[in-house]
């Protein structure tokens, strides 16, 4: 398959560039739940750097000053709606992220929480 990639102009896999093999960037969340109904569901959100980034402009200039991603995330167990926002600079380097209704976690915490919920029989 390497010769097809060279034929069509691909310069290595997403893994070679620091992205996931599918070209996406993954962000991990833990649902905060709502009042009197805590949740804790671990979630993985895929960001497609080629299609999900919205261009930002400053003033009337036509120069791109940065990018933003807004994702609405819905839990599967408790159906709580969460919002994820990620900001990038003009070179598409991440400069900040925030979540509403959820807590940002890392991949290791996500896997640990998934294993716990499987052991408890919560996840199918």
KEMITI-307681 format. One record per residue: x, y, z of N, C-alpha, C, O in turn; residue in one letter. Coordinates in steps of 0.001 Angstrom, whole numbers, plus 500000, padded with zeros to 6 digits. Layout:
% residues N
XYZXYZXYZXYZa/...
//
This chain:
% residues 124
500824498804500000500000500000500000500864501254500000500362502337499699x/502148501139500329503029502292500352503158502974499003503243504199498926x/503171502172497927503301502773496601502064503565496223502163504542495480x/500877503157496729499666503942496463499731505300497152499312506316496599x/500263505295498365500410506554499089501354507503498370501093508702498271x/502460506948497866503399507791497113502776508283495813502997509421495400x/501990507411495168501340507770493910500357508918494094500275509809493249x/499612508900495198498604509926495430499075511039496351498258511834496817x/500365511115496624500922512258497326500897512194498837501152513213499481x/500602511045499444500609510956500905502048510869501379502858510154500789x/502359511576502418503721511651502941503830510981504306504344511592505242x/503373509775504443503452509087505730502098509051506393501180509783506020x/501989508190507381500706508030508067500509509121509100501432509871509418x/499292509198509620498984510148510675499830509901511897500185510840512609x/500166508623512157500999508291513316502385508907513166503002509294514158x/502885509003511910504195509606511691504194511089512031505233511645512387x/503038511733511924502946513166512174502493513475513599502302514645513933x/502316512458514451501905512688515826500408512600516032499935512764517157x/499652512347514982498206512197515100497871510714515232498749509861515108x/496615510415515480496165509035515527496257508441514124496264509182513141x/496328507118514018496435506494512688495308506890511734495502506868510519x/494144507248512256493031507649511393493050509148511086492123509659510457x/494094509856511521494221511280511245493515512175512238493622513398512149x/492803511600513172492082512385514167492920512679515394493960512064515625x/492445513630516171493025513961517464491949513631518494490803514053518348x/492307512883519527491322512458520513491452513244521806492550513498522302x/490290513623522339490194514336523607489321513470524509488320512906524067x/489712513373525776489028512493526711488344513309527798488917514252528343x/487105512927528104486286513647529079485679512659530071485558511466529792x/485303513182531230484500512440532205483285513295532506483424514443532929x/482090512749532293480854513494532501480715513874533968480931513049534856x/480352515128534214480137515602535587478749515255536102478513515309537309x/477832514903535220476453514646535629475723515948535872476216517028535546x/474546515831536448473759517008536784473420516949538269473686515952538940x/472841518007538762472531518093540190471781516843540661470804516424540041x/472238516272541736471672515087542383471743513829541532471194512796541916x/472420513896540364472585512711539523474003512666538975474213512950537796x/474981512314539806476353512232539306476470511131538261475714510160538281x/477408511287537362477522510324536269478902509675536242479055508523536648x/479913510415535763481274509892535691481581509097534442482639508473534358x/480676509103533457480911508342532226482160508846531505482291510049531279x/483090507942531136484251508360530353483878508447528871483179507582528343x/484350509489528222484021509721526813485280510036526030486203510672526537x/485302509584524792486395509904523877485792510664522708484843510197522079x/486348511842522418485841512709521355486916512828520283488072513125520584x/486534512599519046487475512698517926487349514072517275486253514527516950x/488487514713517095488575515984516381489251515694515045490320515083515007x/488638516125513959489227515977512636489889517304512275489197518266511943x/491223517370512335491912518640512081491697519189510669491908520378510431x/491284518347509746491059518810508377489673519424508181489478520226507267x/488703519055509036487329519498508801486651520181509978485686520917509770x/487112519971511198486409520484512367486857521872512812486152522509513595x/487995522360512345488508523644512795487826524802512062487797524841510831x/487278525743512836486659526940512275487673528072512275488323528329513288x/487805528735511161488768529830511033488315531041511832487124531348511888x/489272531727512449488999532972513170489780534091512498490930533919512093x/489122535248512392489740536422511790489686537561512790488777537634513617x/490660538443512708490679539605513599490398540854512778491073541119511783x/489406541612513198489072542840512487488568542561511088487933541537510835x/488855543481510180488419543328508799489475542647507932489289542496506724x/490571542240508542491639541594507785491187540232507286490325539597507893x/491754539798506210491442538477505690492486537460506109492535536356505566x/493310537821507061494345536921507563493771536085508699493132536613509610x/494003534778508639493525533881509691494400534072510924495627534002510846x/493750534314512068494499534521513314494452533305514231495187533246515217x/493605532346513920493513531148514735492343530288514294491664530576513308x/492130529226515053491052528288514762490388527889516073491002527952517138x/489123527477515983488390526996517147487586525766516752487080525667515634x/487479524837517687486615523669517530485580523720518640485923523878519812x/484318523587518269483223523468519240482551522126518982482120521844517864x/482465521305520015481801520008519888480779519877520997481089520110522165x/479568519505520639478569519108521620478724517610521790478763516867520809x/478812517170523028479069515765523330477913515238524166477525515841525166x/477379514123523749476254513514524451476701512195525065477253511334524380x/476457512045526361476765510790527024475837509690526540474768509969525996x/476241508445526734475402507335526290474568506759527422473478506246527169x/475038506825528655474293506242529772473265507214530317472099506866530500x/473706508433530572472829509376531267472272510462530359471416511241530780x/472743510523529127472253511489528148472475512951528556471674513817528203x/473539513227529285473891514605529622474605515249528447475467514626527827x/474256516490528134474904517228527057476082518000527630475953518710528627x/477242517850526979478465518546527380478986519330526184478660519014525040x/479793520349526444480396521130525368481921521113525527482457521272526624x/482585520917524408484041520931524356484461522039523407483942522130522295x/485399522888523833485925523958522994487448523884523036488046523801524108x/488063523916521861489520523891521759489942525060520872489360525291519811x/490958525789521319491479526931520568492861526583520018493670525942520689x/493112527021518780494381526797518098494913528131517599494144529061517355x/496234528224517448496809529427516864496746529325515339496205528358514802x/497291530309514652497225530345513190497983529195512538497727528866511380x/498913528581513266499673527440512755499055526105513156499683525056513006x/497826526143513665497067524965514077497676524220515264497521523006515394x/498367524962516124498883524393517378497884524706518473497420525839518601x/497559523698519259496580523904520327497112524878521362498260524780521794x/496251525834521759496654526806522777495752526763524003496049527407525009x/494656526015523933493799525904525103492571525068524825492095524978523693x/492065524454525896490831523675525771490024523804527041490572524003528125x/488724523689526900487845523749528061486622522884527795486239522653526648x/486020522411528881484829521581528781483783522107529755484109522515530869x/482536522093529330481416522454530199480583521204530407480226520521529447x/480271520901531665479508519716531988480349518461532061479826517365532261x/481663518620531897482578517484531913483930517941532435484217519136532509x/484748516969532792486117517222533231487061516628532199486880515488531773x/488067517393531796489078516884530867489952515869531591490414516123532704x/490179514724530962491047513691531524492023513247530447491904513668529296x/492985512406530800493931511903529801493514510499529360492568509928529902x/494220509953528380493873508651527808493974507540528846493158506619528844x/494954507612529724495118506574530746493936506566531713493440505499532076x/493482507744532131492329507838533023491073507338532317490244506658532921x/490938507673531049489804507198530258489766505667530249488716505076530501x/490894505025529963490949503566529924490655502960531297489958501951531397x/491184503572532344490940503076533699489448503138534032488889502178534562x/488810504259533723487383504410533988486542503439533151485547502901533637x/486938503219531911486219502254531070486308500855531652485318500123531674x/487490500481532124487652499151532720486800499012533970486188497966534189x/486753500055534791485941500021536013484460499866535674483757499075536303x/483987500619534684482569500550534348482222499207533716481116498705533916x/483134498621532964482899497285532409482795496264533539481930495389533511x/483673496374534529483665495458535659482367495575536452481881494586537001x/481804496783536513480560497002537235479342496649536391478220496650536897x/479549496347535112478439495970534236477633497152533727476503496978533273x/478196498352533796477458499543533345477515499645531824476523499997531185x/478652499345531255478834499495529811478622498159529133478984497116529679x/478032498182527934477746496960527204478885496372526484478737495335525837x/
//
